[in-house]
Amino acid sequence: MIKGLIFVALLSFSAFGSVQAQKLGYVDSEFITSKMPAYQKALTEIDQFAEKWSKDIQDKYSEIDKLQKTYQAEEILLTEDMKRERLRIISEKEREAREYNNKVFGYEGLLFQKKKELMKPVTETVMRAIDKVAAQKRLDMVLDKASEGVVMLYTNPKHDYTDYVMEELGLTADLKAKNTTAPAEAPGTNSSEERLNPAGNSRSNATSKPSKQPK
């Protein structure tokens, strides 16, 4: 199934390229945002909200547990009406806890909305930088290497504009780590890396990046 999707994607790119020559470039948004203080701050705030809401939910279930234990301990002393009332209260508390849990952690719940709210400024900042670099370098299309929707079996470092975006954002990468990439092939030589290679030019860690080459 995956191979079929990759084949279709490659055919689509080939067909698209045959219509009109496009100047393409790509960036690694995951690498870029990992270097942004604003992104790290947003992650911290998200974790704080998640922790707070988790505690609220845990408190609700702790209260339910106490009510159940009290009911079990006193059940023999209760009348039928009292039993029904106690069980009704416990059932109501359980329903409230489930609904609150879904409200917070469910599909597009409070946590999802909070993530969206806190990440929006970061995303917009990165997109503005990408737009500016694309205009400066006259790129027709910019792909995101970190996106799950883009299958990149091979990436030539000369098309990597990540560093330009980082410069636009005032960020710096680990130059020592960047210089550990394989040297470029001399003009006219046939490199095996020019063939499709699932492992070709992939970044081994967050700070290992090819040197800046696009013109």
N, CA, C and O of each residue as an XYZ file, in Angstrom:
860
protein
N       0.835     -1.203      0.000
C       0.000      0.000      0.000
C       0.870      1.253      0.000
O       0.642      2.180     -0.777
N       1.891      1.269      0.901
C       2.772      2.431      0.995
C       3.577      2.600     -0.281
O       3.738      3.718     -0.770
N       4.098      1.471     -0.839
C       4.869      1.556     -2.071
C       4.022      2.099     -3.209
O       4.499      2.862     -4.049
N       2.743      1.691     -3.223
C       1.846      2.189     -4.256
C       1.645      3.681     -4.155
O       1.627      4.382     -5.167
N       1.491      4.183     -2.911
C       1.305      5.615     -2.706
C       2.554      6.387     -3.124
O       2.459      7.459     -3.722
N       3.728      5.831     -2.804
C       4.986      6.486     -3.181
C       5.105      6.556     -4.695
O       5.505      7.580     -5.248
N       4.751      5.452     -5.368
C       4.836      5.418     -6.828
C       3.917      6.456     -7.448
O       4.305      7.154     -8.385
N       2.691      6.560     -6.922
C       1.737      7.562     -7.423
C       2.266      8.964     -7.192
O       2.132      9.833     -8.054
N       2.869      9.191     -6.028
C       3.415     10.514     -5.719
C       4.530     10.881     -6.676
O       4.602     12.017     -7.143
N       5.401      9.924     -6.973
C       6.497     10.181     -7.898
C       5.978     10.469     -9.298
O       6.489     11.357     -9.980
N       4.961      9.719     -9.731
C       4.365      9.974    -11.032
C       3.759     11.368    -11.104
O       3.865     12.052    -12.122
N       3.120     11.784    -10.006
C       2.490     13.104     -9.962
C       3.521     14.197    -10.118
O       3.318     15.152    -10.867
N       4.645     14.053     -9.399
C       5.707     15.053     -9.501
C       6.296     15.077    -10.903
O       6.607     16.148    -11.424
N       6.457     13.894    -11.529
C       7.017     13.821    -12.868
C       6.104     14.508    -13.863
O       6.556     15.261    -14.726
N       4.800     14.237    -13.732
C       3.834     14.858    -14.637
C       3.802     16.358    -14.457
O       3.719     17.112    -15.426
N       3.869     16.785    -13.211
C       3.843     18.215    -12.917
C       5.069     18.901    -13.501
O       4.974     19.995    -14.058
N       6.232     18.243    -13.368
C       7.473     18.841    -13.842
C       7.550     18.903    -15.345
O       8.218     19.771    -15.906
N       6.857     17.970    -16.011
C       6.907     17.959    -17.469
C       6.116     19.101    -18.076
O       6.372     19.494    -19.214
N       5.166     19.633    -17.340
C       4.358     20.738    -17.855
C       5.153     22.026    -17.855
O       5.106     22.787    -18.821
N       5.870     22.272    -16.800
C       6.592     23.536    -16.680
C       7.734     23.356    -15.684
O       7.552     22.799    -14.601
N       8.911     23.836    -16.070
C      10.063     23.728    -15.174
C       9.821     24.599    -13.950
O       9.527     25.789    -14.063
N       9.949     23.989    -12.786
C       9.706     24.706    -11.537
C      10.988     24.719    -10.712
O      11.735     23.741    -10.690
N      11.232     25.823    -10.042
C      12.353     25.871     -9.121
C      11.830     25.507     -7.743
O      11.069     26.255     -7.128
N      12.254     24.343     -7.271
C      11.755     23.829     -6.013
C      12.796     23.949     -4.909
O      14.001     23.986     -5.159
N      12.302     24.008     -3.706
C      13.167     24.010     -2.542
C      12.428     23.336     -1.408
O      11.214     23.142     -1.486
N      13.142     22.975     -0.357
C      12.473     22.381      0.801
C      13.096     22.907      2.080
O      14.236     23.373      2.090
N      12.338     22.826      3.145
C      12.821     23.215      4.473
C      12.423     22.129      5.457
O      11.555     21.304      5.172
N      13.053     22.137      6.597
C      12.707     21.204      7.672
C      12.099     22.017      8.805
O      12.815     22.554      9.649
N      10.775     22.102      8.818
C      10.087     22.933      9.813
C      10.309     22.424     11.231
O      10.347     23.206     12.181
N      10.456     21.113     11.368
C      10.680     20.539     12.699
C      12.016     21.005     13.267
O      12.115     21.346     14.446
N      13.045     21.016     12.416
C      14.363     21.474     12.840
C      14.334     22.966     13.176
O      14.928     23.404     14.160
N      13.635     23.735     12.343
C      13.562     25.184     12.551
C      12.878     25.510     13.876
O      13.411     26.265     14.690
N      11.689     24.931     14.088
C      10.939     25.263     15.304
C      11.642     24.770     16.566
O      11.483     25.352     17.639
N      12.425     23.690     16.430
C      13.136     23.179     17.609
C      14.165     24.174     18.120
O      14.594     24.092     19.272
N      14.566     25.117     17.265
C      15.552     26.127     17.655
C      14.908     27.436     18.096
O      15.608     28.377     18.471
N      13.575     27.502     18.053
C      12.878     28.746     18.374
C      12.481     28.799     19.853
O      11.752     27.922     20.317
N      12.939     29.799     20.597
C      12.548     29.962     21.998
C      11.033     30.050     22.166
O      10.482     29.538     23.140
N      10.362     30.701     21.214
C       8.904     30.850     21.294
C       8.217     29.491     21.220
O       7.195     29.267     21.869
N       8.778     28.594     20.432
C       8.219     27.247     20.311
C       8.402     26.468     21.603
O       7.476     25.802     22.067
N       9.587     26.548     22.182
C       9.857     25.863     23.444
C       8.964     26.403     24.559
O       8.486     25.645     25.403
N       8.743     27.720     24.555
C       7.860     28.328     25.555
C       6.431     27.824     25.391
O       5.747     27.539     26.374
N       5.987     27.717     24.136
C       4.631     27.230     23.868
C       4.473     25.791     24.338
O       3.447     25.434     24.917
N       5.488     24.961     24.091
C       5.433     23.570     24.543
C       5.319     23.482     26.061
O       4.569     22.665     26.595
N       6.076     24.337     26.744
C       6.039     24.346     28.213
C       4.648     24.724     28.709
O       4.125     24.106     29.636
N       4.053     25.738     28.090
C       2.713     26.170     28.501
C       1.677     25.087     28.225
O       0.765     24.873     29.023
N       1.821     24.408     27.095
C       0.895     23.326     26.757
C       0.985     22.215     27.795
O      -0.031     21.685     28.244
N       2.220     21.868     28.171
C       2.418     20.828     29.193
C       1.786     21.242     30.523
O       1.218     20.413     31.233
N       1.889     22.514     30.850
C       1.320     23.004     32.105
C      -0.198     22.890     32.098
O      -0.797     22.474     33.090
N      -0.822     23.258     30.980
C      -2.279     23.128     30.871
C      -2.694     21.662     30.932
O      -3.664     21.317     31.608
N      -1.962     20.801     30.228
C      -2.289     19.368     30.226
C      -2.166     18.788     31.632
O      -2.995     17.982     32.054
N      -1.132     19.201     32.346
C      -0.928     18.699     33.705
C      -2.041     19.169     34.640
O      -2.530     18.402     35.470
N      -2.434     20.422     34.502
C      -3.499     20.976     35.347
C      -4.818     20.253     35.087
O      -5.506     19.844     36.022
N      -5.165     20.098     33.803
C      -6.420     19.436     33.465
C      -6.404     17.962     33.882
O      -7.423     17.424     34.315
N      -5.253     17.319     33.751
C      -5.144     15.924     34.179
C      -5.388     15.795     35.682
O      -6.039     14.858     36.141
N      -4.854     16.751     36.435
C      -5.046     16.747     37.888
C      -6.516     16.965     38.236
O      -7.043     16.323     39.145
N      -7.180     17.874     37.511
C      -8.601     18.119     37.751
C      -9.412     16.840     37.550
O     -10.301     16.517     38.338
N      -9.084     16.122     36.476
C      -9.804     14.881     36.182
C      -9.506     13.826     37.236
O     -10.401     13.104     37.675
N      -8.236     13.740     37.640
C      -7.861     12.780     38.670
C      -8.573     13.067     39.984
O      -8.987     12.146     40.688
N      -8.714     14.351     40.312
C      -9.426     14.736     41.535
C     -10.883     14.285     41.487
O     -11.444     13.844     42.490
N     -11.488     14.404     40.303
C     -12.876     13.988     40.154
C     -13.029     12.483     40.398
O     -13.958     12.046     41.077
N     -12.117     11.710     39.841
C     -12.198     10.264     40.022
C     -11.823      9.851     41.446
O     -12.310      8.837     41.946
N     -10.965     10.629     42.095
C     -10.635     10.344     43.492
C     -11.861     10.563     44.373
O     -12.111      9.804     45.310
N     -12.621     11.612     44.058
C     -13.853     11.879     44.802
C     -14.855     10.748     44.603
O     -15.520     10.331     45.551
N     -14.965     10.254     43.379
C     -15.871      9.142     43.082
C     -15.453      7.894     43.853
O     -16.294      7.174     44.391
N     -14.158      7.649     43.899
C     -13.648      6.483     44.617
C     -13.997      6.558     46.108
O     -14.361      5.550     46.714
N     -13.885      7.742     46.689
C     -14.235      7.917     48.100
C     -15.724      7.679     48.333
O     -16.114      7.041     49.311
N     -16.548      8.196     47.429
C     -17.989      8.007     47.553
C     -18.356      6.525     47.470
O     -19.213      6.049     48.214
N     -17.695      5.796     46.553
C     -17.976      4.373     46.408
C     -17.565      3.593     47.658
O     -18.294      2.710     48.110
N     -16.403      3.920     48.213
C     -15.932      3.224     49.416
C     -16.835      3.533     50.618
O     -17.121      2.660     51.437
N     -17.272      4.775     50.703
C     -18.179      5.145     51.799
C     -19.506      4.410     51.658
O     -20.067      3.938     52.646
N     -19.996      4.316     50.449
C     -21.261      3.622     50.200
C     -21.147      2.138     50.585
O     -22.037      1.583     51.228
N     -20.045      1.515     50.182
C     -19.846      0.105     50.495
C     -19.750     -0.138     52.008
O     -20.226     -1.148     52.526
N     -19.115      0.825     52.697
C     -18.952      0.674     54.145
C     -20.266      0.885     54.893
O     -20.478      0.288     55.948
N     -21.156      1.734     54.351
C     -22.390      2.088     55.044
C     -23.631      1.435     54.449
O     -24.739      1.626     54.950
N     -23.444      0.660     53.375
C     -24.592      0.109     52.640
C     -25.557     -0.661     53.547
O     -26.774     -0.545     53.403
N     -25.020     -1.430     54.462
C     -25.877     -2.256     55.321
C     -26.769     -1.425     56.232
O     -27.799     -1.912     56.698
N     -26.389     -0.186     56.490
C     -27.141      0.693     57.385
C     -28.135      1.590     56.642
O     -28.927      2.294     57.268
N     -28.090      1.562     55.330
C     -28.910      2.486     54.537
C     -30.255      1.868     54.152
O     -30.376      0.658     53.960
N     -31.246      2.728     54.047
C     -32.551      2.290     53.540
C     -32.447      2.207     52.013
O     -31.467      2.672     51.430
N     -33.457      1.615     51.370
C     -33.443      1.471     49.915
C     -33.422      2.839     49.229
O     -32.733      3.033     48.228
N     -34.181      3.772     49.777
C     -34.198      5.116     49.188
C     -32.827      5.782     49.309
O     -32.365      6.441     48.377
N     -32.190      5.609     50.447
C     -30.857      6.188     50.660
C     -29.827      5.550     49.722
O     -28.938      6.230     49.210
N     -29.956      4.247     49.505
C     -29.047      3.556     48.588
C     -29.188      4.096     47.170
O     -28.202      4.389     46.494
N     -30.444      4.218     46.739
C     -30.690      4.735     45.391
C     -30.123      6.143     45.225
O     -29.555      6.466     44.182
N     -30.276      6.980     46.249
C     -29.773      8.351     46.180
C     -28.244      8.370     46.119
O     -27.650      9.123     45.347
N     -27.620      7.526     46.948
C     -26.151      7.470     46.940
C     -25.649      7.006     45.561
O     -24.716      7.583     45.003
N     -26.274      5.974     45.036
C     -25.853      5.441     43.739
C     -26.112      6.448     42.614
O     -25.344      6.541     41.656
N     -27.215      7.200     42.751
C     -27.499      8.229     41.747
C     -26.409      9.289     41.742
O     -25.958      9.716     40.679
N     -25.987      9.713     42.921
C     -24.938     10.725     43.038
C     -23.615     10.222     42.446
O     -22.919     10.952     41.740
N     -23.283      8.965     42.747
C     -22.043      8.381     42.224
C     -22.095      8.299     40.692
O     -21.126      8.626     40.007
N     -23.230      7.861     40.180
C     -23.394      7.751     38.731
C     -23.284      9.118     38.062
O     -22.679      9.254     36.998
N     -23.873     10.122     38.694
C     -23.814     11.481     38.163
C     -22.379     12.002     38.159
O     -21.956     12.643     37.197
N     -21.630     11.732     39.226
C     -20.236     12.152     39.308
C     -19.389     11.471     38.226
O     -18.516     12.099     37.628
N     -19.653     10.192     37.983
C     -18.921      9.455     36.955
C     -19.201     10.039     35.569
O     -18.298     10.180     34.744
N     -20.456     10.370     35.336
C     -20.824     10.968     34.049
C     -20.120     12.307     33.855
O     -19.595     12.585     32.777
N     -20.110     13.138     34.900
C     -19.450     14.433     34.828
C     -17.956     14.288     34.560
O     -17.376     15.051     33.787
N     -17.339     13.295     35.208
C     -15.901     13.073     35.010
C     -15.602     12.654     33.579
O     -14.640     13.132     32.978
N     -16.422     11.762     33.030
C     -16.224     11.319     31.644
C     -16.402     12.467     30.669
O     -15.616     12.623     29.735
N     -17.429     13.264     30.882
C     -17.695     14.386     29.988
C     -16.574     15.422     30.052
O     -16.180     15.986     29.031
N     -16.068     15.667     31.258
C     -14.979     16.639     31.399
C     -13.709     16.118     30.726
O     -12.976     16.876     30.090
N     -13.458     14.816     30.873
C     -12.283     14.225     30.234
C     -12.365     14.362     28.717
O     -11.382     14.708     28.061
N     -13.554     14.085     28.165
C     -13.746     14.231     26.723
C     -13.651     15.687     26.292
O     -13.137     15.989     25.216
N     -14.148     16.588     27.133
C     -14.098     18.009     26.824
C     -12.663     18.505     26.740
O     -12.344     19.372     25.926
N     -11.801     17.953     27.583
C     -10.399     18.398     27.620
C      -9.543     17.670     26.596
O      -8.848     18.295     25.795
N      -9.600     16.331     26.628
C      -8.683     15.534     25.813
C      -9.338     14.889     24.600
O      -8.672     14.174     23.851
N     -10.602     15.123     24.396
C     -11.283     14.550     23.248
C     -10.922     15.255     21.951
O     -10.109     16.180     21.934
N     -11.547     14.798     20.853
C     -11.290     15.361     19.526
C     -11.590     16.859     19.511
O     -12.707     17.287     19.798
N     -10.563     17.650     19.167
C     -10.658     19.114     19.140
C     -11.139     19.664     20.486
O     -11.895     20.634     20.539
N     -10.688     19.029     21.569
C     -11.045     19.478     22.904
C     -10.236     20.672     23.353
O      -9.564     21.316     22.548
N     -10.299     20.969     24.647
C      -9.627     22.147     25.180
C      -8.119     22.106     24.957
O      -7.511     23.128     24.639
N      -7.515     20.936     25.121
C      -6.063     20.830     24.928
C      -5.698     21.079     23.474
O      -4.719     21.768     23.187
N      -6.477     20.523     22.557
C      -6.249     20.740     21.131
C      -6.363     22.223     20.791
O      -5.525     22.766     20.071
N      -7.398     22.874     21.307
C      -7.600     24.295     21.038
C      -6.472     25.142     21.634
O      -6.039     26.126     21.034
N      -6.008     24.750     22.812
C      -4.918     25.493     23.454
C      -3.624     25.341     22.649
O      -2.878     26.305     22.474
N      -3.366     24.135     22.165
C      -2.189     23.921     21.319
C      -2.263     24.795     20.068
O      -1.289     25.439     19.679
N      -3.433     24.799     19.459
C      -3.641     25.586     18.245
C      -3.413     27.068     18.521
O      -2.787     27.770     17.726
N      -3.925     27.533     19.649
C      -3.795     28.947     20.025
C      -2.338     29.323     20.286
O      -1.873     30.360     19.815
N      -1.616     28.488     21.034
C      -0.238     28.807     21.408
C       0.743     28.622     20.254
O       1.758     29.314     20.182
N       0.441     27.693     19.354
C       1.347     27.429     18.234
C       1.108     28.352     17.037
O       1.964     28.471     16.161
N      -0.048     29.001     17.004
C      -0.374     29.856     15.860
C       0.663     30.946     15.625
O       1.096     31.111     14.485
N       1.094     31.712     16.652
C       2.109     32.749     16.415
C       3.425     32.177     15.894
O       4.082     32.794     15.056
N       3.812     30.995     16.390
C       5.050     30.356     15.935
C       4.932     29.978     14.469
O       5.828     30.248     13.670
N       3.811     29.347     14.123
C       3.584     28.926     12.740
C       3.567     30.114     11.790
O       4.161     30.067     10.713
N       2.886     31.172     12.195
C       2.802     32.356     11.342
C       4.170     33.001     11.155
O       4.478     33.483     10.065
N       4.993     33.017     12.198
C       6.341     33.587     12.100
C       7.192     32.790     11.115
O       7.891     33.365     10.280
N       7.128     31.468     11.219
C       7.899     30.616     10.303
C       7.409     30.790      8.870
O       8.217     30.866      7.945
N       6.103     30.852      8.681
C       5.550     30.991      7.334
C       5.943     32.318      6.696
O       6.210     32.376      5.495
N       5.981     33.375      7.487
C       6.410     34.670      6.945
C       7.864     34.602      6.484
O       8.226     35.156      5.446
N       8.690     33.916      7.271
C      10.102     33.778      6.906
C      10.249     32.939      5.635
O      11.053     33.261      4.760
N       9.471     31.866      5.541
C       9.521     31.022      4.343
C       9.071     31.807      3.118
O       9.689     31.709      2.058
N       8.007     32.579      3.252
C       7.521     33.398      2.137
C       8.594     34.374      1.671
O       8.778     34.582      0.472
N       9.292     34.964      2.617
C      10.315     35.950      2.270
C      11.494     35.285      1.565
O      11.997     35.802      0.568
N      11.934     34.135      2.085
C      13.049     33.413      1.460
C      12.646     32.929      0.072
O      13.445     33.009     -0.861
N      11.422     32.430     -0.081
C      10.944     31.956     -1.379
C      10.952     33.087     -2.403
O      11.308     32.879     -3.563
N      10.558     34.279     -1.971
C      10.557     35.428     -2.874
C      11.986     35.831     -3.235
O      12.277     36.127     -4.394
N      12.878     35.844     -2.241
C      14.268     36.234     -2.478
C      14.976     35.253     -3.421
O      15.738     35.663     -4.297
N      14.716     33.957     -3.232
C      15.384     32.922     -4.032
C      14.589     32.530     -5.271
O      14.992     31.639     -6.019
N      13.455     33.200     -5.484
C      12.612     32.965     -6.647
C      12.203     31.500     -6.769
O      12.328     30.889     -7.831
N      11.718     30.959     -5.674
C      11.245     29.581     -5.650
C       9.780     29.528     -6.050
O       8.982     30.371     -5.638
N       9.436     28.535     -6.852
C       8.038     28.352     -7.254
C       7.285     27.490     -6.250
O       6.063     27.582     -6.138
N       8.018     26.652     -5.518
C       7.380     25.766     -4.561
C       8.362     25.444     -3.438
O       9.550     25.233     -3.682
N       7.855     25.409     -2.209
C       8.665     25.038     -1.052
C       7.970     23.877     -0.339
O       6.821     23.994      0.085
N       8.668     22.779     -0.217
C       8.140     21.603      0.469
C       8.649     21.568      1.905
O       9.663     22.182      2.237
N       7.933     20.848      2.736
C       8.348     20.691      4.133
C       8.819     19.258      4.341
O       8.027     18.320      4.252
N      10.106     19.091      4.617
C      10.668     17.757      4.802
C      10.089     17.061      6.025
O      10.071     15.832      6.089
N       9.616     17.838      6.999
C       9.090     17.255      8.238
C       7.625     16.873      8.122
O       7.084     16.240      9.028
N       6.976     17.239      7.037
C       5.551     16.983      6.896
C       5.281     15.520      6.588
O       5.968     14.922      5.761
N       4.279     14.938      7.251
C       3.910     13.548      7.018
C       3.264     13.365      5.651
O       3.221     12.257      5.116
N       2.764     14.460      5.094
C       2.081     14.365      3.815
C       3.017     14.379      2.622
O       2.557     14.204      1.494
N       4.318     14.581      2.826
C       5.285     14.639      1.730
C       6.277     13.493      1.889
O       6.970     13.401      2.902
N       6.343     12.629      0.895
C       7.290     11.527      0.927
C       8.547     11.948      0.185
O       8.509     12.162     -1.026
N       9.653     12.069      0.893
C      10.911     12.497      0.283
C      11.917     11.352      0.411
O      12.588     11.219      1.434
N      12.018     10.527     -0.638
C      12.927      9.393     -0.613
C      14.381      9.839     -0.715
O      15.280      9.166     -0.210
N      14.603     10.950     -1.357
C      15.957     11.481     -1.508
C      15.882     13.000     -1.526
O      14.975     13.575     -2.127
N      16.821     13.638     -0.875
C      16.874     15.099     -0.887
C      18.300     15.546     -1.131
O      19.215     15.168     -0.400
N      18.480     16.338     -2.143
C      19.793     16.903     -2.453
C      19.993     18.149     -1.598
O      19.149     19.045     -1.626
N      21.088     18.233     -0.839
C      21.313     19.374      0.057
C      21.283     20.733     -0.635
O      21.011     21.748      0.005
N      21.560     20.757     -1.931
C      21.603     22.055     -2.612
C      20.217     22.687     -2.720
O      20.095     23.878     -3.003
N      19.177     21.887     -2.494
C      17.809     22.413     -2.540
C      17.264     22.706     -1.137
O      16.095     23.056     -0.978
N      18.120     22.559     -0.130
C      17.683     22.764      1.255
C      17.808     24.246      1.631
O      18.909     24.795      1.681
N      16.668     24.876      1.890
C      16.640     26.296      2.238
C      16.352     26.517      3.714
O      16.001     27.621      4.130
N      16.503     25.455      4.506
C      16.237     25.562      5.934
C      17.089     26.644      6.586
O      16.589     27.432      7.389
N      18.384     26.684      6.239
C      19.286     27.651      6.866
C      18.903     29.090      6.539
O      19.052     29.982      7.375
N      18.410     29.314      5.322
C      17.998     30.671      4.952
C      16.807     31.128      5.799
O      16.732     32.283      6.217
N      15.886     30.204      6.043
C      14.731     30.532      6.875
C      15.173     30.805      8.305
O      14.678     31.725      8.956
N      16.111     29.995      8.785
C      16.625     30.196     10.144
C      17.328     31.538     10.273
O      17.182     32.221     11.286
N      18.086     31.919      9.258
C      18.747     33.231      9.264
C      17.707     34.353      9.287
O      17.874     35.360      9.975
N      16.645     34.158      8.530
C      15.573     35.157      8.491
C      14.926     35.303      9.858
O      14.470     36.387     10.224
N      14.886     34.195     10.623
C      14.304     34.209     11.958
C      15.316     34.587     13.035
O      14.968     34.693     14.211
N      16.563     34.788     12.633
C      17.591     35.147     13.608
C      18.073     33.959     14.414
O      18.567     34.124     15.530
N      17.935     32.751     13.856
C      18.356     31.537     14.553
C      19.659     31.028     13.956
O      19.966     31.297     12.795
N      20.416     30.300     14.749
C      21.661     29.716     14.273
C      21.665     28.223     14.567
O      21.163     27.782     15.600
N      22.241     27.446     13.641
C      22.346     26.003     13.820
C      23.723     25.667     14.370
O      24.593     26.534     14.454
N      23.921     24.413     14.742
C      25.204     23.931     15.226
C      26.129     23.757     14.033
O      26.050     22.755     13.322
N      27.008     24.733     13.811
C      27.859     24.714     12.629
C      28.776     23.503     12.610
O      29.043     22.943     11.546
N      29.258     23.096     13.771
C      30.141     21.947     13.834
C      29.422     20.703     13.357
O      29.985     19.905     12.607
N      28.172     20.530     13.789
C      27.392     19.372     13.373
C      27.065     19.444     11.892
O      27.021     18.420     11.210
N      26.836     20.652     11.393
C      26.486     20.825      9.993
C      27.655     20.471      9.083
O      27.447     19.981      7.974
N      28.865     20.709      9.532
C      30.036     20.449      8.720
C      30.432     18.986      8.677
O      31.408     18.630      8.018
N      29.680     18.122      9.377
C      30.001     16.696      9.389
C      29.338     15.961      8.240
O      29.505     14.748      8.106
N      28.580     16.679      7.399
C      27.916     16.025      6.275
C      28.928     15.670      5.210
O      30.018     16.239      5.171
N      28.571     14.719      4.333
C      29.493     14.253      3.307
C      29.811     15.364      2.341
O      28.936     16.175      2.038
N      31.063     15.436      1.831
C      31.444     16.491      0.885
C      30.677     16.351     -0.414
O      30.281     15.250     -0.798
N      30.467     17.477     -1.091
C      29.728     17.482     -2.349
C      30.553     16.837     -3.443
O      31.781     16.918     -3.433
N      29.870     16.187     -4.402
C      30.552     15.579     -5.521
C      31.061     16.653     -6.475
O      30.442     17.707     -6.628
N      32.181     16.379     -7.107
C      32.728     17.324     -8.078
C      31.821     17.372     -9.282
O      31.191     16.366     -9.607
N      31.727     18.524     -9.971
C      30.864     18.645    -11.149
C      31.208     17.592    -12.187
O      32.380     17.361    -12.487
N      30.178     16.952    -12.734
C      30.383     16.007    -13.797
C      30.539     14.577    -13.328
O      30.490     13.665    -14.153
N      30.725     14.340    -12.040
C      30.874     12.978    -11.534
C      29.518     12.365    -11.314
O      28.550     13.077    -11.048
N      29.428     11.050    -11.421
C      28.174     10.332    -11.200
C      28.165      9.784     -9.795
O      28.922      8.865     -9.481
N      27.331     10.326     -8.958
C      27.254      9.887     -7.568
C      26.123      8.904     -7.390
O      25.052      9.059     -7.976
N      26.363      7.884     -6.573
C      25.301      6.914     -6.288
C      24.183      7.560     -5.509
O      23.069      7.037     -5.479
N      24.459      8.709     -4.865
C      23.438      9.397     -4.081
C      22.426     10.087     -4.973
O      21.381     10.531     -4.499
N      22.730     10.182     -6.286
C      21.775     10.816     -7.187
C      20.593      9.892     -7.467
O      19.558     10.337     -7.963
N      20.747      8.595     -7.147
C      19.632      7.670     -7.289
C      18.726      7.758     -6.074
O      19.136      8.257     -5.026
N      17.491      7.273     -6.207
C      16.574      7.275     -5.071
C      17.143      6.413     -3.973
O      17.464      5.245     -4.194
N      17.271      6.988     -2.776
C      17.867      6.284     -1.645
C      17.121      6.662     -0.385
O      17.213      7.804      0.063
N      16.375      5.722      0.203
C      15.582      6.049      1.403
C      16.414      6.633      2.510
O      15.895      7.389      3.332
N      17.700      6.307      2.563
C      18.549      6.827      3.642
C      19.366      8.014      3.195
O      20.132      8.570      3.982
N      19.218      8.410      1.953
C      20.061      9.465      1.403
C      19.862     10.802      2.066
O      18.740     11.303      2.147
N      20.954     11.389      2.546
C      20.959     12.740      3.094
C      19.938     12.956      4.191
O      19.497     14.089      4.389
N      19.547     11.929      4.908
C      18.620     12.119      6.025
C      19.388     12.628      7.213
O      20.547     12.265      7.410
N      18.741     13.489      8.030
C      19.405     14.057      9.190
C      19.365     13.069     10.333
O      18.284     12.613     10.705
N      20.512     12.720     10.905
C      20.555     11.718     11.959
C      20.079     12.247     13.284
O      19.633     11.473     14.130
N      20.163     13.571     13.493
C      19.654     14.162     14.723
C      19.223     15.581     14.452
O      19.359     16.079     13.335
N      18.704     16.234     15.475
C      18.084     17.558     15.293
C      19.067     18.613     14.882
O      18.661     19.634     14.326
N      20.357     18.416     15.129
C      21.310     19.479     14.846
C      22.225     19.159     13.683
O      23.076     19.978     13.337
N      22.077     17.981     13.059
C      22.927     17.616     11.940
C      22.276     18.060     10.662
O      21.272     17.478     10.249
N      22.820     19.085     10.015
C      22.215     19.652      8.819
C      23.264     19.921      7.778
O      24.397     20.244      8.135
N      22.942     19.803      6.496
C      23.907     20.074      5.433
C      24.231     21.549      5.387
O      23.447     22.394      5.818
N      25.402     21.840      4.855
C      25.814     23.238      4.742
C      24.966     23.952      3.728
O      24.404     23.314      2.838
N      24.856     25.248      3.832
C      23.986     26.072      2.990
C      24.582     26.179      1.602
O      25.719     26.626      1.454
N      23.823     25.770      0.558
C      24.348     25.789     -0.773
C      23.459     26.456     -1.808
O      23.978     26.895     -2.835
N      22.110     26.562     -1.596
C      21.248     27.092     -2.680
C      21.684     28.473     -3.115
O      22.164     29.266     -2.305
N      21.522     28.753     -4.366
C      21.802     30.070     -4.939
C      20.563     30.631     -5.585
O      20.595     31.737     -6.126
